[in-house]
Amino acid sequence: MKTTYREAMRAAIREAMQRDERVFLMGEDVGHYGGCYAVSLGLLEEFGPERIRDTPLSESAFTGAGIGAALGGMRPIVEIMTVNFSLLALDQIINNAATLRHMSGGQFSVPLVIRMTTGAGRQLAAQHSHSLEGWYAHIPGLRILAPATVADARGMLWTALQDPDPVLIFEHGTLYAVPGELDDDAGAVDIDTAAVRRPGADVSLITYGGTLPMVLEAADRLATDGIDAEVLDLRTLRPLDDAAIAATVTKTHRAVVVDEGWRSGSLSAEISARITERFFYDLDAPVGRVCSAEVPIPYARHLELAALPTAERVVAAAREAVHAGG
Amino acid sequence: MTDQHQAHDLLRRMLRVRRLEETCVELYSATKIRGFLHVQIGEEAVAAGVMSALEPDDAVVATYREHGHALLRGVSADSILAEMFGKQEGCCRGRGGSMHLFDAATRFYGGNAIVAGGLPVAVGLALADRMQGRRRVTACFFGEGAVAEGEFHESLNLAALWQLPVLFVCENNLYAMGTALRYTESQTDLALKAAAYEIPAWPADGMDALAVAEAARRAVDAVRSGGGPHFLELRTYRFRAHSMFDPERYRDKAEVASWVERDPIATLRATLQAEDRLSEEEWTAMQQEVDAEMEQAVAYAEAGTPEPVEELTRFLYTEPATP
């Protein structure tokens, strides 16, 4: 069936609410407004205000309330409107959700799912456009997901809700309108493994989330040049699927990491380091990286585009890797 | 519970906290306990009175000055001291220490060392009870320093908006670490802040265990019967330094001495003795019983074992059930 990322996400929430009465959704504008990005449109009418809970603009309180409700036996889905706003809830996410299990010696689990929009590309400028999922992936105790496809938008949520520990789901804002085909019986998917979205032999393009469609386009362009690129979609940013990274790098011997986060201290840096630590002698070229320019994302369209990873830059980095090794 | 029974019970509770913490201070000086150690000596009436009003399936969220809260909630002195010794027999297997005591069996949710960080969690625990139709109360303790935090205001608003069964207990000991309330708040009448959120708020004398117990009983009854969140401001005083590192430059000895005259344990004891409701024998027996409990706890903690370092990364994520 034809659907979109947004509709797939909504179907996932609806299914979770139907299957488990402990599941509820809370966040800013999730109810009467229908969700800032219309993900929860219609769910208030279907499930009522007890389970589709509009909250005040109190990110810390409602995220912490999600933690408390999870401790109290519920299975909350907390929606934070955008990753920049999640900074107002960092205390609860980092100091409580990520630590309670360890700090209590294993007595308490926090089965909480937090969803939020991430990323640039919509001219929303520096306070609505950042890609901070790599920051969150730095934190032990959290599981970080980045669904990039309609199937993952549909299937990751239910699996995340079965996880007894906190899971953060990052939904790139440019993906909501992306159409896709979904099996009629599409359902839960794993949240442990990376996925090869395009097999190839010459270079591995490693990415996740919002940049996946662009990287697939870059791979198509490379193919016209006779470069056969493999595209690995990380899907889960913490814990990283080291085996999948190993498999693709030892197959192609060249890697380019594409990450919309900034280069310094980033997830792309972590992946590059892991590849170099373990597969230095398997590599035919230095690991390449395509990241955002190190500026707050600007408003003007041409400046925003200049700041973000593009297919042109991915193609150039891949060519460099392929030609470096001769 | 007869009045006399209740009064003896409160006295015993406060004495247990006092002796536990005096023991902690000695053990800190002996370097058996490390890290930060914050004792509540002088403030015992707060935890004693409020805990006496709670039921076993209620929940408690406390601060980093929570040894007494944990003890009076039902966490054993053995496991509290073992925790501070960093032993795996401790309530958190030595992962938490003094500031992070947790106990699932008594629904004790910390031990939170971020000021005001426990309030949103308490709101969520109460939300879970409301959504699941349970008549439980969540008691959330915090100091007066917390009222300056955004999480305080966000949480009170949310609890009141959704009429959740939370008892907010503000332990006003006048100093946020070393800065007096008058230097940090434009409005120092804290009950007014709760009233702004339409939360019934009552002050009580936090040096008088009977007064705290009575105020807590009324508030807990109101919360449990569906009256929404309530707020107690308990005015109290910490006799000792903020932590073991505090040189106490911010208050003079005369002020401390004037509060020590209102020692909640000495006050209740004197009241009971004046009314002939506590014999010298009963007082002696109570002290001996509590001393024995603490001696046993020290021995338990001393005999505890360090967790093998191979287990360092355990309890980060839930371990898969073994078939």
Interface residues (C-beta under 8 A of the other chain):
Chain A: F24 E50 T55 P56 S58 S60 A61 F62 T63 G64 A65 G66 I67 G68 A69 A70 L71 G72 G73 M74 P76 D91 Q92 N95 N96 L100 R101 H102 M103 S104 G105 G106 Q107 F108 S109 P140 G141 R143 D163 P164 D165
Chain B: A59 G90 C91 C92 R93 G94 R95 G96 H100 F102 D103 A104 Y109 G110 G111 N112 I114 G117 L119 P120 V121 A122 V123 G124 L125 A126 L127 A128 D129 M131 Q132 T138 G150 E151 E154 S155 N157 L158 L161 R314 F315 L316 Y317 T318
